[in-house]
Amino acid sequence: MNLRRNRGAQAALLSLEADAASARGGFACMFSTSDEYESAVINERRAQGRYHRRSSLWPLALFAGCAAMIAGTLLLWQ
């Protein structure tokens, strides 16, 4: 009976050791330097389109509006 108990305990111990080894492997970093990590983050964000520059017409419209108001004011004063 002691043999069965020892075999079961040994099998449980081996199973725990295997689980611990696989858990330790999950914490390993796939980047060796911070530069590699930052490069991968930037590449991923570019792939998602986060750094895509959206062209907006608002600044141009605001400039045209302000220029028209200034021109109108100057024409009224003359």
Secondary structure, DSSP 8 states (H G I E B T S, - for coil): -HHHHHHHHHHHHHHHHHHHHHHHHHT--S-SSHHHHHHHHHHHHHHHTTT-----SHHHHHHHHHHHHHHHHHHHH-
